[in-house]
Amino acid sequence: MLIRYRKNYEKIAMGLLSFMPTEKDLKKLQQTIKQYETNDDWQLFLWKDGDDIIGIIGVLLRDEDTVEIQHISVNPSHRHQGVGKQMVKALKEMYPNHQLQANEFTAAFLDKCEL
C-alpha cells in the first residue's frame, strides 16, 4: 500500500533513496528529501507491506496530465518480488487521469513494467 511521506519517515526514506545510483552522496540525498518536503509538485510515497516499509517512489507533477517518476527503490531483500511494479500500478491508480513518464534514471524500470 502506498502511503504519503511524512517527516517522521525521513530516516527510512533516506535509506531507501540511498539505493538509487544518483543518491549515494549524503548532501545530495538531504537535498532530495528537502525538495520533496518543500515543493508541492514533488510527491514522495512509501510502500508499506504489513508493518514494514520496503519501497519508495517519488514523482514530479509536471502539469495537469503528466506525472514523472523521479525515484523508485525497493529494499534489496524484497527485490524481484514485484514490489516496484505494484508501486507503479498504485501510482497509476492514484493519478488515473495522468500519463506516467520516467526520467533518465527510472526509464529502464518503467519500460519493464509494461503498464
C-alpha positions as CSV (number, residue, x, y, z in Angstrom):
1,M,0.0,0.0,0.0
2,L,1.3,3.5,-0.9
3,I,1.4,5.9,1.9
4,R,2.4,9.6,1.7
5,Y,5.8,10.6,3.0
6,R,5.9,12.4,6.4
7,K,8.8,13.9,8.3
8,N,8.8,11.0,10.8
9,Y,9.7,8.6,7.9
10,E,12.8,10.6,7.0
11,K,15.4,8.0,8.0
12,I,13.7,5.1,6.3
13,A,13.0,7.3,3.2
14,M,16.7,8.3,3.1
15,G,17.8,4.7,3.5
16,L,15.6,3.6,0.6
17,L,16.5,6.5,-1.6
18,S,20.2,5.8,-1.0
19,F,19.9,2.7,-3.1
20,M,19.3,4.9,-6.2
21,P,22.6,5.5,-8.1
22,T,22.1,9.3,-8.1
23,E,21.5,9.5,-4.3
24,K,24.8,7.9,-2.9
25,D,26.1,11.3,-1.6
26,L,24.7,12.3,1.8
27,K,24.4,16.0,0.8
28,K,22.6,15.1,-2.4
29,L,20.3,12.8,-0.5
30,Q,19.5,15.6,2.0
31,Q,18.7,18.0,-0.9
32,T,16.4,15.4,-2.5
33,I,14.5,14.9,0.8
34,K,14.2,18.7,1.2
35,Q,12.9,19.0,-2.3
36,Y,10.1,16.5,-1.5
37,E,9.3,18.2,1.8
38,T,9.2,21.8,0.5
39,N,7.9,21.6,-3.1
40,D,4.2,20.7,-3.6
41,D,4.9,19.4,-7.1
42,W,7.3,16.8,-5.7
43,Q,5.5,13.9,-4.0
44,L,7.1,11.1,-2.2
45,F,5.3,7.8,-1.3
46,L,6.4,4.8,0.7
47,W,5.3,1.2,0.1
48,K,4.1,-0.5,3.2
49,D,3.9,-4.3,3.4
50,G,2.3,-5.3,6.7
51,D,4.3,-3.3,9.3
52,D,7.4,-2.9,7.1
53,I,8.2,0.0,4.7
54,I,10.0,-1.8,1.9
55,G,9.9,0.6,-1.0
56,I,9.8,4.2,-2.1
57,I,8.6,6.1,-5.2
58,G,8.9,9.8,-5.8
59,V,7.2,11.8,-8.5
60,L,7.2,15.3,-10.0
61,L,3.8,16.6,-11.1
62,R,4.8,18.1,-14.4
63,D,1.4,19.5,-15.4
64,E,-2.3,18.6,-15.3
65,D,-1.8,15.4,-17.1
66,T,1.8,14.2,-16.6
67,V,3.4,12.6,-13.6
68,E,7.2,12.0,-13.9
69,I,8.7,9.2,-11.8
70,Q,11.9,10.7,-10.3
71,H,12.9,7.9,-7.9
72,I,11.9,4.3,-7.3
73,S,13.7,2.0,-4.9
74,V,12.9,-1.3,-3.1
75,N,14.8,-2.7,-0.2
76,P,17.2,-5.3,-1.6
77,S,15.8,-8.1,0.4
78,H,12.4,-7.6,-1.2
79,R,13.5,-7.1,-4.8
80,H,12.4,-9.4,-7.7
81,Q,9.0,-9.9,-6.0
82,G,7.0,-7.4,-8.0
83,V,7.1,-4.6,-5.4
84,G,8.3,-2.0,-7.8
85,K,5.6,-2.9,-10.3
86,Q,3.0,-2.8,-7.5
87,M,4.1,0.7,-6.6
88,V,3.9,1.9,-10.2
89,K,0.4,0.3,-10.5
90,A,-0.8,2.0,-7.3
91,L,0.6,5.3,-8.5
92,K,-1.3,4.9,-11.8
93,E,-4.5,4.3,-9.8
94,M,-3.7,7.4,-7.6
95,Y,-3.3,9.6,-10.7
96,P,-5.8,8.0,-13.1
97,N,-6.1,11.0,-15.5
98,H,-2.3,11.4,-15.7
99,Q,0.3,9.9,-18.0
100,L,3.2,8.3,-16.2
101,Q,6.6,9.3,-17.5
102,A,10.1,8.2,-16.5
103,N,13.2,10.3,-16.1
104,E,16.6,9.0,-17.4
105,F,17.2,7.1,-14.1
106,T,13.8,5.4,-13.9
107,A,13.1,4.8,-17.6
108,A,14.6,1.3,-17.8
109,F,12.5,0.1,-14.9
110,L,9.3,1.7,-16.1
111,D,9.8,0.0,-19.5
112,K,9.9,-3.3,-17.7
113,C,6.6,-2.6,-16.0
114,E,4.7,-2.6,-19.3
115,L,1.8,-0.5,-18.0
